[in-house]
Amino acid sequence: MNNILKKSVLNIAVATVLTAGFASSAMAAGDIAAINSLTGAQTDLPAIVASADVSNLQVFSGTISNNSNSGWNVTITSTNDGKLEGSSGTGAGSEIPYTLYHLNEVLNAGSVMGAQVSGNVYGSHAPTSGVHTFATSAVTTATVHQDYTVGVSWDADTSLLAGTYSDTFTLVLAAN
């Protein structure tokens, strides 16, 4: 009886080894580098007609690439606190305040806007002290070589003095 028990235990042990087989595993892993790129150039303004409202006049254009899953934002800042300033000085008759900043999507082959969870980054907003931030929601895909323009609007002002009017815009792209 002792022999039968030993053979049964040996058979179970052999059967277990044969059915268990051999397994090995390997893990594949890697990193995707963060992309946060904004390129662009300021656009020269055409001649200003003081008696006409201006709507969404393009002042800057470029390309955005960003792969942050929390989305991205672009902050537009005017050196002159949200106005064109004339060469004749500052104050009434020498300043054209912006009523709106516009961030416009440009649809081109190869441009891919990240899929936003909600809302839309593009649109028009009144600047506060010459600054406005346009922000996406969280995204589910990366923004790749997305072309854009920045525009400004202002109201007609027939009290403007003759001269050259200018402003400088700074755009900063950041992850949310």
GIKA-V603535 format. One record per helix or strand. SS is the DSSP state (H for helix, E for strand). FROM is the first residue (numbers start at 1). TO is the last residue. If there is no record, write none. Layout:
((SS,FROM,TO) (SS,FROM,TO))
//
This chain:
((H,2,20) (E,36,42) (E,54,66) (E,72,78) (E,83,86) (E,95,106) (E,112,112) (E,116,116) (E,123,125) (E,128,128) (E,131,135) (E,139,139) (E,143,154) (E,165,166) (E,169,175))
//
